Amino acid sequence: MKFPILRALMIGNALEYYDFFLYSFFVSILSPLFFPATDPLNALMMGFGVFAVGFISRPVGAIFFGHWGDKYGRKRALLGTLLLMAFSTIGIGLLPVYEKIGLFSPLFLVIFRLCQGFAAGGEVNGSAIFGLELTPLGKRGFVGALINSSAGVGAILATLMGALFTNGFMPEWAWRVPFFFGGFVAVIGLYLRHVLEESETHQRGKIPLLDMVQNYPLPFLKAIGVGGFIHVPFYIIVGYMNPTLHAKGVITSVELMLMNMAVTLMGVLVMPVLGHYSDKVGQQRLMTWGALGQIGLIVPVFLIYGTGNLLWILSAQMMLLMFAEAYVAPSNAYLNSLFPAECRYSGVAFGSCLGVALFGGTTPLMCGHFATLFGSLGPTFYLIGMALIGFMAVRQIKERFPSPSMRSS
């Protein structure tokens, strides 16, 4: 693959994830501003709910942009995702707080989060599909991991902006600046993608989604399983564990941002290495190791989390994420092989985003409920269950639909 293509996909994907994750990193700060709750933990739970709302619209966006990408071209779909994300992110930055407009404040926050999720539904897998269709067979794991790692770069940028604009010396409205920044820098991604040429493997189908559901039901179910699991460990850490520490007063807002940035940076650094390794040992094998490793580690991680020792907590989180990235790094290449080109965008995007909406995006909310029902180790049950689903989703899968450029290698 040519570098300008990879650069456009990575930068656009980073911008997309910057916009989308900006809310997740700000959830403990924004919740008291948009939700009328006297108890900070109750306000935080409402903030978790709005975080999950962004994932509900992902499958709808995946259907729309998947159909668009399969029928009219990958490039057009990827331009549309950036435009919508820019609009919704600037909208959050302009939104008055609850004290100013009452219930309209959380209402519009939900609407903008729905728009963000709609756009992310087409972007999350679309950039990887475009790139991997132009990638030789022996480099799919590495290139797919590079594109995945760009999402972490966007998340780190969101974290840095959060750490800067939540300091005590900043004015009260300073949290709005990162949202404005994310919307405007999307113009760079739009320009870089505008000059791309369409993928040669793109084939137009009449109704790609219907073709996929009728002819490839098993790959579709496996895409749901993979999509549902890959986000769970990350959201347990940055969407539940660390914000809960902040809500309880164990860490400050800046410490929250820095902890999230540290675990995300580790993921960005190790993911290309693991992607390259998956090209040597096989995507399925590495993903299997990743799922089983998380099952073995999650209970010790939460036992350490209960001690309140920040250094030990951060070390345990990084160990867990090492196995999580072993599952995530090869996932783009793995999912791309499940469907033929004429319905690949629809199958991968809809299947993966449906899994995220059902299981991944609800992770912080489900962890809160499991902790209430079963105690401090309750959230571990959720990850173990999802890891088993992720494990089954990668069993007995053979290479079915490599693209022409892959065969030529």
C-alpha positions as CSV (number, residue, x, y, z in Angstrom):
1,M,0.0,0.0,0.0
2,K,1.2,3.5,-0.8
3,F,2.1,5.7,2.1
4,P,-0.3,8.6,1.1
5,I,-3.2,6.1,1.3
6,L,-2.2,4.7,4.6
7,R,-1.6,8.3,5.9
8,A,-5.1,9.4,4.9
9,L,-6.7,6.4,6.4
10,M,-4.8,6.7,9.7
11,I,-5.2,10.5,10.1
12,G,-8.9,10.4,9.3
13,N,-9.4,7.5,11.6
14,A,-7.5,9.2,14.4
15,L,-9.6,12.4,14.0
16,E,-12.7,10.3,14.0
17,Y,-11.7,8.6,17.3
18,Y,-10.6,11.8,18.8
19,D,-14.1,13.3,18.3
20,F,-15.8,10.1,19.5
21,F,-13.6,9.4,22.5
22,L,-13.5,13.0,23.7
23,Y,-16.8,12.5,25.4
24,S,-15.7,9.2,27.1
25,F,-12.7,10.9,28.6
26,F,-14.8,13.9,29.7
27,V,-17.7,11.9,31.1
28,S,-16.9,12.4,34.8
29,I,-16.5,16.1,34.2
30,L,-19.5,16.7,31.9
31,S,-22.0,14.6,33.9
32,P,-22.5,17.2,36.7
33,L,-23.0,19.9,34.0
34,F,-25.7,18.2,32.0
35,F,-27.5,16.1,34.6
36,P,-29.3,17.4,37.7
37,A,-28.2,14.9,40.4
38,T,-27.1,15.7,43.9
39,D,-25.1,12.5,44.2
40,P,-21.9,12.6,42.0
41,L,-22.1,8.8,41.4
42,N,-25.7,9.1,40.1
43,A,-24.7,11.9,37.7
44,L,-21.8,9.7,36.6
45,M,-24.1,6.8,35.9
46,M,-26.3,9.0,33.8
47,G,-23.2,10.1,31.9
48,F,-22.4,6.4,31.3
49,G,-25.8,6.0,29.9
50,V,-25.2,8.8,27.4
51,F,-21.9,7.2,26.5
52,A,-23.8,4.0,25.7
53,V,-26.3,6.0,23.6
54,G,-23.5,6.7,21.1
55,F,-23.1,3.0,20.5
56,I,-26.8,2.4,19.9
57,S,-26.8,4.4,16.6
58,R,-23.6,2.6,15.4
59,P,-25.4,-0.3,13.7
60,V,-27.7,2.1,11.9
61,G,-24.7,4.1,10.7
62,A,-23.0,0.9,9.7
63,I,-26.0,-0.1,7.6
64,F,-26.2,3.3,5.9
65,F,-22.5,3.7,5.2
66,G,-22.0,0.0,4.6
67,H,-24.6,0.1,1.8
68,W,-23.1,3.4,0.5
69,G,-19.6,2.0,0.6
70,D,-20.5,-1.3,-1.1
71,K,-22.7,0.3,-3.8
72,Y,-21.1,3.7,-4.5
73,G,-17.6,3.3,-3.3
74,R,-15.5,3.2,-0.1
75,K,-14.2,6.8,-0.6
76,R,-17.6,8.5,-0.6
77,A,-18.6,6.7,2.6
78,L,-15.4,7.6,4.4
79,L,-15.9,11.3,3.4
80,G,-19.4,11.2,4.8
81,T,-18.3,9.8,8.2
82,L,-15.9,12.7,8.8
83,L,-18.4,15.3,7.8
84,L,-21.0,14.0,10.2
85,M,-18.6,13.6,13.1
86,A,-17.3,17.2,12.7
87,F,-20.9,18.5,12.8
88,S,-21.9,16.6,16.0
89,T,-18.6,17.3,17.8
90,I,-18.9,21.1,17.3
91,G,-22.5,20.8,18.4
92,I,-21.5,19.4,21.8
93,G,-18.9,22.2,22.1
94,L,-21.7,24.8,21.5
95,L,-24.3,23.2,23.8
96,P,-25.4,25.1,26.9
97,V,-25.4,23.3,30.3
98,Y,-28.4,22.2,32.3
99,E,-28.5,25.4,34.4
100,K,-29.0,27.5,31.2
101,I,-31.6,25.6,29.2
102,G,-32.8,22.8,31.5
103,L,-33.9,19.5,30.0
104,F,-33.0,20.6,26.5
105,S,-29.3,20.3,27.5
106,P,-29.2,16.5,28.1
107,L,-31.7,16.0,25.2
108,F,-29.4,17.7,22.6
109,L,-26.4,15.9,24.2
110,V,-28.1,12.6,23.5
111,I,-28.9,13.7,19.9
112,F,-25.3,14.7,19.2
113,R,-24.0,11.5,20.7
114,L,-26.4,9.6,18.4
115,C,-24.9,11.4,15.4
116,Q,-21.4,10.6,16.6
117,G,-22.2,7.0,16.9
118,F,-23.9,7.0,13.5
119,A,-20.7,8.3,11.9
120,A,-18.5,6.0,13.8
121,G,-20.5,3.1,12.6
122,G,-19.2,3.7,9.1
123,E,-15.7,4.8,10.0
124,V,-14.6,2.1,12.5
125,N,-14.2,-0.6,9.9
126,G,-14.5,1.3,6.7
127,S,-10.9,2.7,6.7
128,A,-9.5,-0.8,7.4
129,I,-11.6,-2.3,4.6
130,F,-10.3,0.3,2.1
131,G,-6.7,-0.2,3.2
132,L,-6.6,-4.0,3.4
133,E,-8.2,-4.4,0.0
134,L,-4.9,-2.8,-1.3
135,T,-2.6,-4.8,1.0
136,P,-0.6,-7.9,0.1
137,L,-1.5,-11.1,2.0
138,G,1.5,-11.3,4.2
139,K,1.1,-7.7,5.6
140,R,-2.6,-7.6,6.4
141,G,-2.1,-8.1,10.2
142,F,0.5,-5.3,10.3
143,V,-1.4,-2.8,8.2
144,G,-4.7,-3.5,9.9
145,A,-3.0,-3.0,13.3
146,L,-1.5,0.3,12.1
147,I,-4.9,1.5,11.2
148,N,-6.3,0.3,14.5
149,S,-3.5,2.1,16.4
150,S,-4.4,5.4,14.8
151,A,-7.6,5.3,16.8
152,G,-5.4,5.2,19.9
153,V,-3.5,8.3,18.6
154,G,-6.8,10.1,18.4
155,A,-7.7,9.0,21.9
156,I,-4.4,10.2,23.2
157,L,-4.9,13.6,21.6
158,A,-8.3,13.8,23.2
159,T,-6.7,12.9,26.6
160,L,-4.0,15.6,26.2
161,M,-6.6,18.2,25.3
162,G,-8.7,17.1,28.3
163,A,-5.7,17.3,30.7
164,L,-4.9,20.8,29.4
165,F,-8.4,22.3,29.5
166,T,-9.5,20.9,32.8
167,N,-6.7,22.5,34.9
168,G,-7.8,24.9,37.7
169,F,-6.2,27.9,35.9
170,M,-8.6,27.5,32.9
171,P,-11.9,29.3,32.7
172,E,-15.1,27.3,33.4
173,W,-16.0,27.1,29.7
174,A,-12.5,25.7,28.7
175,W,-13.9,22.2,28.3
176,R,-15.6,23.3,25.1
177,V,-12.3,24.1,23.2
178,P,-11.3,20.5,22.6
179,F,-14.7,19.8,20.9
180,F,-14.3,22.8,18.6
181,F,-10.7,21.7,17.8
182,G,-11.9,18.2,16.9
183,G,-14.6,19.5,14.6
184,F,-12.3,21.9,12.7
185,V,-9.3,19.6,12.2
186,A,-11.6,17.2,10.5
187,V,-11.1,19.4,7.4
188,I,-7.5,18.0,7.2
189,G,-8.9,14.5,7.1
190,L,-11.5,15.4,4.5
191,Y,-8.8,16.9,2.2
192,L,-6.5,13.9,2.5
193,R,-9.3,11.5,1.8
194,H,-10.7,13.6,-1.1
195,V,-7.6,12.9,-3.2
196,L,-7.7,9.1,-2.8
197,E,-8.6,6.8,-5.6
198,E,-11.3,4.2,-5.2
199,S,-10.3,0.6,-4.3
200,E,-9.9,-1.6,-7.3
201,T,-11.6,-4.5,-5.6
202,H,-14.8,-2.5,-5.0
203,Q,-17.7,-4.2,-6.7
204,R,-21.3,-2.9,-6.8
205,G,-24.0,-5.1,-5.5
206,K,-27.8,-4.4,-5.7
207,I,-28.6,-4.7,-2.0
208,P,-25.3,-5.6,-0.3
209,L,-26.8,-6.0,3.2
210,L,-29.5,-8.4,2.1
211,D,-26.9,-10.4,0.1
212,M,-24.7,-10.6,3.2
213,V,-27.5,-11.7,5.6
214,Q,-28.8,-14.4,3.2
215,N,-25.5,-15.9,2.0
216,Y,-23.1,-15.3,4.9
217,P,-25.0,-15.7,8.2
218,L,-22.2,-17.5,10.1
219,P,-19.5,-14.9,9.2
220,F,-22.0,-12.2,10.2
221,L,-22.5,-13.8,13.7
222,K,-18.7,-14.1,14.1
223,A,-18.3,-10.4,13.2
224,I,-20.8,-9.6,15.9
225,G,-18.8,-11.6,18.5
226,V,-15.5,-10.1,17.6
227,G,-16.9,-6.5,17.5
228,G,-18.6,-7.0,20.8
229,F,-15.5,-8.2,22.7
230,I,-12.7,-6.0,21.3
231,H,-13.8,-2.9,23.1
232,V,-14.8,-4.4,26.5
233,P,-11.4,-4.4,28.3
234,F,-10.5,-0.9,27.2
235,Y,-13.9,0.5,28.3
236,I,-13.7,-1.3,31.6
237,I,-10.5,0.6,32.3
238,V,-11.1,4.1,30.8
239,G,-14.8,4.1,30.9
240,Y,-15.5,2.4,34.3
241,M,-12.5,1.8,36.6
242,N,-10.7,5.2,36.2
243,P,-13.8,7.4,36.2
244,T,-15.1,5.6,39.3
245,L,-11.8,6.3,41.1
246,H,-12.3,10.0,40.1
247,A,-15.9,10.1,41.3
248,K,-14.9,8.6,44.7
249,G,-12.2,11.3,45.1
250,V,-9.2,8.8,44.8
251,I,-7.7,10.6,41.8
252,T,-8.0,14.2,40.4
253,S,-9.3,15.1,37.0
254,V,-5.8,15.5,35.6
255,E,-4.7,12.1,37.1
256,L,-7.7,10.6,35.4
257,M,-6.7,11.9,32.0
258,L,-3.0,10.9,32.5
259,M,-3.9,7.3,33.5
260,N,-6.2,7.0,30.5
261,M,-3.4,8.4,28.3
262,A,-0.8,6.0,29.7
263,V,-2.8,2.8,28.9
264,T,-3.8,4.1,25.5
265,L,-0.2,5.0,24.6
266,M,0.9,1.5,25.5
267,G,-1.8,0.1,23.2
268,V,-0.6,2.4,20.3
269,L,3.0,1.2,20.7
270,V,2.4,-2.5,21.0
271,M,-0.4,-2.9,18.4
272,P,1.7,-2.7,15.2
273,V,4.2,-5.2,16.8
274,L,1.4,-7.6,17.6
275,G,-0.1,-7.1,14.1
276,H,3.3,-8.0,12.5
277,Y,3.5,-11.0,14.8
278,S,0.1,-12.1,13.7
279,D,1.3,-12.3,10.1
280,K,3.8,-14.8,11.3
281,V,1.7,-17.0,13.6
282,G,-1.7,-16.4,12.2
283,Q,-4.5,-13.9,13.2
284,Q,-6.7,-16.6,14.7
285,R,-4.0,-18.0,17.0
286,L,-3.0,-14.7,18.4
287,M,-6.6,-13.6,19.0
288,T,-7.2,-16.9,20.8
289,W,-4.2,-16.2,23.1
290,G,-5.5,-12.7,23.8
291,A,-9.0,-13.9,24.8
292,L,-7.7,-16.6,27.1
293,G,-5.1,-14.3,28.7
294,Q,-7.7,-11.8,29.6
295,I,-9.9,-14.4,31.3
296,G,-6.9,-15.4,33.5
297,L,-5.9,-11.8,34.4
298,I,-9.2,-10.0,35.0
299,V,-9.8,-11.1,38.6
300,P,-6.3,-10.2,39.8
301,V,-6.6,-6.9,38.1
302,F,-9.8,-6.0,40.0
303,L,-8.3,-7.3,43.3
304,I,-5.4,-4.8,42.8
305,Y,-8.0,-2.1,41.8
306,G,-9.6,-2.5,45.2
307,T,-6.3,-1.6,47.0
308,G,-6.4,2.0,45.7
309,N,-2.7,2.0,45.0
310,L,-2.4,3.9,41.7
311,L,1.0,2.5,40.6
312,W,-0.2,-1.0,41.1
313,I,-3.5,-0.3,39.4
314,L,-1.8,1.2,36.4
315,S,0.6,-1.7,36.1
316,A,-2.2,-4.2,36.3
317,Q,-4.2,-2.4,33.7
318,M,-1.3,-2.4,31.3
319,M,-0.8,-6.1,31.7
320,L,-4.5,-6.7,30.9
321,L,-4.3,-4.5,27.9
322,M,-1.3,-6.4,26.5
323,F,-3.6,-9.4,26.0
324,A,-6.4,-7.2,24.9
325,E,-4.3,-5.7,22.1
326,A,-3.3,-9.3,21.1
327,Y,-6.9,-9.7,20.2
328,V,-7.5,-6.3,18.7
329,A,-4.4,-6.0,16.6
330,P,-5.3,-8.8,14.1
331,S,-9.0,-8.1,14.1
332,N,-9.2,-5.9,11.0
333,A,-7.4,-8.5,8.9
334,Y,-9.5,-11.3,10.4
335,L,-12.9,-9.5,9.8
336,N,-11.9,-8.5,6.3
337,S,-11.5,-12.2,5.3
338,L,-15.0,-13.2,6.2
339,F,-16.9,-11.5,3.3
340,P,-16.5,-11.0,-0.4
341,A,-15.9,-7.5,-1.8
342,E,-19.4,-6.9,-2.9
343,C,-20.8,-7.0,0.6
344,R,-17.7,-6.7,2.7
345,Y,-18.4,-3.1,4.0
346,S,-21.9,-4.0,5.0
347,G,-21.0,-7.3,6.6
348,V,-17.9,-6.1,8.6
349,A,-19.3,-2.7,9.6
350,F,-22.8,-3.9,10.5
351,G,-21.7,-7.1,12.2
352,S,-18.9,-5.4,14.2
353,C,-21.0,-2.3,15.2
354,L,-23.9,-4.4,16.2
355,G,-21.6,-6.3,18.6
356,V,-20.2,-3.0,19.9
357,A,-23.7,-1.6,20.5
358,L,-25.0,-4.8,22.3
359,F,-21.9,-5.5,24.4
360,G,-19.0,-3.0,24.0
361,G,-20.7,0.4,24.4
362,T,-22.7,-0.8,27.4
363,T,-19.6,-1.9,29.3
364,P,-19.3,1.0,31.8
365,L,-23.1,0.8,32.5
366,M,-23.0,-3.0,32.9
367,C,-20.0,-2.9,35.1
368,G,-21.8,-0.5,37.4
369,H,-24.8,-2.7,37.6
370,F,-22.7,-5.9,38.1
371,A,-20.8,-4.2,40.9
372,T,-24.1,-3.2,42.6
373,L,-25.4,-6.8,42.3
374,F,-22.3,-8.9,43.0
375,G,-19.8,-6.6,44.7
376,S,-16.4,-5.3,43.7
377,L,-15.6,-8.3,41.6
378,G,-18.9,-8.2,39.7
379,P,-17.5,-6.5,36.6
380,T,-15.1,-9.4,36.1
381,F,-18.0,-11.7,35.3
382,Y,-18.9,-9.4,32.3
383,L,-15.4,-9.5,30.8
384,I,-15.1,-13.3,31.3
385,G,-18.4,-13.8,29.5
386,M,-17.5,-11.5,26.7
387,A,-14.0,-13.1,26.4
388,L,-15.7,-16.5,25.9
389,I,-17.9,-15.1,23.1
390,G,-14.8,-13.5,21.5
391,F,-12.9,-16.8,21.8
392,M,-15.7,-18.8,20.1
393,A,-15.9,-16.1,17.3
394,V,-12.4,-16.9,16.1
395,R,-12.5,-20.7,16.2
396,Q,-12.3,-22.7,13.0
397,I,-12.2,-19.8,10.6
398,K,-10.3,-20.2,7.3
399,E,-9.3,-17.6,4.8
400,R,-12.4,-17.3,2.6
401,F,-12.3,-14.1,0.6
402,P,-8.9,-12.6,0.2
403,S,-8.9,-9.6,-2.2
404,P,-7.2,-9.7,-5.6
405,S,-4.2,-7.7,-4.3
406,M,-3.8,-10.2,-1.5
407,R,-3.8,-13.2,-3.9
408,S,-1.1,-11.5,-6.0
409,S,1.3,-11.7,-3.1
